[in-house]
Amino acid sequence: MIRFSLLMMLFAAGNAAAANMAEQTHRSKVAGIDLLTYHSNVKDVVIILGVLPAGDAMAESGNIAIPTLSGMMLDRGTKTQDKFAISEKLDNVGAEIGFTVGVQSLEIHAKCLKKDLPLIISTIAAEVRTPALQAAEFNKAKQQLIGELQASTQNSSALAKEAFNRAVFPEGHPNHPHTLNEYIAAAKSATLDELKAFQAKYYGPAHMVMVVAGDVADADAQAEVAKAFSGWSGGQDYLRPAKPAAAAAANEITVPLTDKPSVTMILGQASGLRYSDPDNLALRAGTAILGRGFTGRLMGTVRDKEGLTYNIGASMGDDSIVDGVWEISASFAPALLSKGVESTRREVAKWWKDGVSEQELTARKQGVIGSYFVGLSTTLGLAETILVNTQRGFDPAWLDDYPKAVRALTRDQVNAAIKAHINPNALVLVEAGSVPAAAKQATPAWRPAK
């Protein structure tokens, strides 16, 4: 009862936040940055999120480790303050600033009290505009990255995802990754001059988005951003392929690892869709019915009925900026792998052939909208939703229109999208881990099954 009451409170809070999101989200261009602000009722707390096109894909023909190393260097001091001084200032006010690097974006995330907004905005600006870039810190960052990459070479989930994305996306597509071993070699050979050249080309306000949400006035956020970022220039747009990736031919890939208690399985294809494409929302609803959470068909059959796994789900992703993936991921004990894959394929074929029912769609639409409102119940959730919405190419009005669009979905639209974009006979299967010997013989590592 307590848990149910909490969920109802979160739903109500999110529903209230979602009311007139477009009116409450203020958008302006400040110092070349696309700035969005949202005043929430959470007293004193402010969340700052930002993105700019400087992710791994931007390395293109250069050293592929440079974008990540570049992001790692931002919290290691500026030209006027070393990392210890910055850390002390943040600790003294209980604030946080962090940077991560994704496929196409450098991501900025910060949290502070209202009174400390000038300090945090100015610190972020100094870190991205005038990082110290000291040779000693660069060498430390290289060793840290190499260690993290080497650890990932024994991570079945990371290797499965790498193999899957390399199979479903062609070379040159932003979502086609390099191998971990290629990243390790690149990190070892990376130079500080390469990093400086990368930042000079890709770091700048052009195509940068910043969201400031919480107990903050629009005018205050604008003033601080203008003060901290005025005079900054440069930056590049995201990489946008001229045409989406086509579904690859059916392919089975084994990534053998020793002494693993389970095998990570990914089964799927390139979706051919960006999030903003017309069929995306309908296909997402259908995919959620197949495999989202405990109410999805895959959990109901492969886990609950047949007892083959503890976790299996279907999803779409990597599609905010470019066309992405449609995939099913699961973990199976080696002895149950063959049965698990067979059961998963059977459920996909049934889902594709018969489609979803009216009852399933009605229930799923309620769940999707409910999750959306719950996500808006926190300041961080609000900021993340506004940021992703902007990256996907929508204006703030879509924040209000999204629940309406979900409610308007019809069974015919969902089933048509499934048939149009998914081909059960052309799915890529990746198995990473201690794959049984019989499966290894049937599917040589890194090569299509005969």
N, C-alpha and C positions, 0 to 999 in steps of 0.2 A: 504494500500500500504506500509506503514511504517513497519507494522508487517511482511508482506510478505518479504520485503527486509531484515529484521533482520533474519528471518528464513533462507533465502538464504545465508546470510553471515555466519551464524552458520554452515550450511550444508557445505559450501565451506571450512571453517576452519577445521571442522571435517574430511572432505575428505582429506585435505592436511595432517592432523595429521596421518590419517590412512595409508597414503602411506608408504610402507616399515616399518611397525610397528616392525617387527621382527628384522630388522637391527638396528633400533633406540632404541630398548629395550635391555639393557645389563644385563645379568644374571650372578651372581657369588655366591659362597658360602663364606660368611665372618663371622668369629667367630661362625660358625655353623648355621648361619641364611641364608635362601634363599633370597638373596637381588636382587631386580630388579630396575634398574634406567632408567629414560627416560628424556632426555633433551628437553624441549619445548622452544618456542620462547617468552613466557611470562616473561618479565624482572623482576628479583629480587624475584619472588614468588616461594616458594617450598612447596609441599604437601608431607606429610609422612603418609603412611597407613601401618598397620601391623595386622597380625592375628597369634594366636597360639592356639592349642587345649586345651582350659581350660573353656569351656562353661558349661551350666547347666547340659547337659547330662553326664558330667564327674563325677557328684556326685555319680552316680550309686547307691550303697546300703548305702551311707553315708548321711549326712544332705544335703537335696536338695537345701537349701538356700545358702550354702557356696560358690559355684562358683560366684554367683552374688555379694554377700557380699565381696568376695575377690577382684573383679573388682572395687567395690565402694571404697575400701580402698587405691587404688593406688595413687589417687591425694590428699591424706590427710597427706602428708609429707614423708620424707625418713629418714634414720638413721643419715643423716648429715644436713638436712634442714627441717624446719617445713613447713607446707602448706602455711603459710603467706609469708615466704621468697620466696618460689617457685612462688606463685601467683604474687608477686611484680616484680620478674624478668621477668615473661612472659608479664605482663602489660606494663612494661617499653619498651619492644621491639615490642609490638603489636602481640605477638605470642599466639597460642592456642595449648593445649594438652588435649585430652579427652580419656576416656575408656568406652566401653560398653561391655556387656556380652550377647552373643546369645546362640543358642541351643548347638553348639559345640565349639564356638570360643570366646576367649577374643579378642576384636577389639581395635586397637589403631588408633587414628586419630589426626594429628597435622598439623599446618600451620605456616609458618614463612617466614621471608625474608632470602635471600641467605646468608647474612653476619652472621645470627644468627643460621645457621645450626648446628655448634658445640654445642651451648648451648642447643638446642632442643633435639638433639640426645642423649647427655649426660644426660639430665633430664629424658627423657623416660627410658633410661637404669637404672638410679638410682631408678626410681619409680617402675619398674617391678622386679629389682634385689634385692633392699634393701629398701623396704617400711618400714615405721616406725612401723606400726601395733600397735598403742597405744590403750589401753583398752577403754579410754574415747571416742576416735573417733570410735572405733568399736561399742560401744553402740549407738552412734549417727547414724551410718550407719544402724544398726538394726531397729531403730525407723523410719528412713526415708523409708526403704524398706517395713516395715509393713504398714506404711501409704499409700504408693503407691499401694501395693497389695490390701489393704482394699478398696481403691477408685476404683480399677478395678473390684471389686465384683458387682458394679452397672453399669459396662460398657458392653453394650450388644454385641459389636463387640468382645471384649476380651473374654467374656464368650462363644460366639458362636464359636470362633476359638478354644478355649480350648476343648469344647465338640466335635467339629468336628475331631480334631487331635487325641483325645482319642478314638474316634470311628473307625477311618480308619487305625490307626497304632496299632499293637499289643504291649502289655507290653514288655519292653526290647528294643524296637526300639528307636533309638535316638530322633525321631520326636514324640514319644508318651509322652505328657506332664503330669506332676502331676497337681492336681487341685490347684486353688488359695488358697483355705482353707488349703491345705496341705503345701503350701509354707509359708503361714502366721504362721502356727504352727511351722514349721521348723525354720523360722527366729527368733521366740521368744526363741527357745531352743539352737540356734547356739552358739558355743563357739569360743574364739580366738585361742585356741589350735587346733581346727578342721580346722580353716582357715589357720594357719601356716603349718599344715600337708598337706593341699591341695596344697598350693603354692609350697612347697618343692617337691611334686610329679609331678605337672603338669606345673609349670613355668620353661621354659628353651628354648634353641635355637632349639632343635630337632623339626622339622616340623613347625618351625616358618617361616613366609613369611613377608618380608618388602618391600614396594615400595616407592622409593623416586623419585618424578617427579617434573619438573619445571626447573628453571634456576640453574641447578646444574651439575657439571661435574661428570662423573662416578667415577673417581679416588678420588675426594673429598668425595663423599658419602661412598665409600668403606673405606677410611681412618678413617672417623668419626665413622662409625659403628664398625670397628675393634678396635678402641681405647676405645669405650664405653662398648662394650660387650665382649671383650677378657677375657677368663677365666671362662665365664658362661657355665654351663652345665645342662643337664637334659631335661625334657619334655617328652611328650607322643604323640602317633599318635592319629588321629581321630578315633572314633568308627565307624566300618564299618560292618553292619550285613552280615552274610553269604549269605542270600537270601533276595530279596526285599519283602515288604509287599504285600500280595495278596489283591485284592479288597474284601471288607467286604460284607456281605449280606445286602440287602436293609434295611434301618434303618431310623426311624424318631424320632428325639429328640427335646423336648421342654425345653427351659430354661426360666421359667417365671420370669419377672421383672415387678414391678408395676410402673405406672405413666410414661411410656415411650411413646413418640409420634410416634415411629416407631418400626418395628421389623426387626432385622438383620437376613437375611437368608443366609445360606451356603449350597450348593448342590454340591456333588462331591464324589470323591473316591481317594484311593491311586493310583498313576500313575504306580507304579512298575518300574519307570525309573529314573536313574540318568541323569544329564545333558549330560554326555559324552556318553550315550548309543546311538546306531545307530538311533533309531526311535524318539529320543527326539526332534530333530529340526523339523522334519515333523509334529509331533503332536503339537508342539508349534505354527507352522504356521496355522494349522487347528483350534487350539483353539483361536488364534488371530482373525481369520475370524469370528468365532462364537461370540466373546465377548470382543474384545479389542477396547476401545475408542468409539467415536461417529459413526464410520463407521462399527462397529460390528453388527452382526445380532440381538443380544439381545437388544442393545440400539435402533436399528431401529424398532423393533417390540414391545417389552415389554414397552419401554419408549415412543418413538415417535408416534407409531401407536395406541397403546392401552392406553397410559397415566397412567400406573400403578406404575411407580417409576421415581425418578429423576436420579438414579444411579444403574447400573448393569453391571457386567463384568465377563469374564472368564479368568482364568490364570493357569499357572503351576508354582510351586515354591518349596522351601525347598529341592532342589535336587542337590545342588552343590557338596556335599560330599556323601550323601546317596540318595536312592530313595525317591521321594517326593510326592506331591499332584497335583491333577487336580481338580479345584474347580470353582464354580460360586458363586459370592457374590452379594448381593443386599440389599436394604432397602425398606420396604413397610409400608405404613400406615396400622394399624391393620385391618381396614375394607376391604383393598384391598389385604391382604396377600394370601388368598385362590386363588383368581384369578391370582395373581402374580406368585405363585408357579406353578399353572396349565399352565400358558403361558410359563414359563421358561422350564418346562418339555417338552412341545410340541415342542419348538424350538430345544431342545437338541435331541429329537427323530428324527426330520426332518433332522437335521445336520448329525446325525449318519447314518440314512438310505440312504439319497441322496448324502451325501458328499459335497464337495465344488466345485465350478465351476472354470474353467480355468481363467475366467475374475477376479473372486475374488482373486485367488491365485496370479495372476500377480500384481494386485494392492497392495495386502498385502506384497508381497516380496519387492516392492519398498518402502513401508512404514517402514518395519522392517530395511532395509538397511539404509534408511534415518535417522531413529532414532538412529541407531548405530553411524553414522557419526556425528550427532548433539551431541551425548554423548561424543564424543572425542574432542569437540570444546573447552573444558575448561580443565585446569590442573587437577582439582579434578575428572572430568569425565574420563580423561586418566588414572589417578592413580587407580580409582575404577575398570575400565575395566581390567587393567593389573592384579590387585589383584584377582578379581573374576575368571579371566581366569586361573590363577595359582592354585587357590583353586580347580577348577574343574578338574585339572589334565592335562591341556593342556600346551604345551610350547608356547613361544611367536609367533611361526609361525602361530598358529591358529588365532591370531589377524588379519592377512592378509587373511587367508583362509576363515574366517567366512562369509564375504559378498559373496564370490564365492560359498560357500556351500548353502547359502540361494538362490542365483540365480539359482542354479542347481536343486532345489527341483521341483518335478513333481507332477501333480494332483494325479496320481496313488499312489505315495509314501505317500502323505498326507492322502488320503482317506483310504489307507491300514492301516496306523498307527492309525487312528481314530477307525477303526473297530477292530484292534488287541488289543487296550489298554483301550478302554472306553466301559462300559456296561451301557446303559441308564436304564436298569431294576435292577441295583444293586447299586444305588447311595444312599449315606447317606444324609439325609436332617436334618438340624439344624435350629430351629427358636428360637431366643432369644429376649426377650422384652415383651411388653404387648400383648401377644398372645390372640386372642379372645377365649372365654370360650369354644366354640364348638371345636376349634382346640386342646385345652388342654385336653378335654375329649377323643378326638380321639387319642392323642399322649401323654401318661403320661410322666412327666418330667424324663429325664435320662433313659428312657426305650424304647425298640423298639416298634413300633406301632403293634397292633394285626391285 
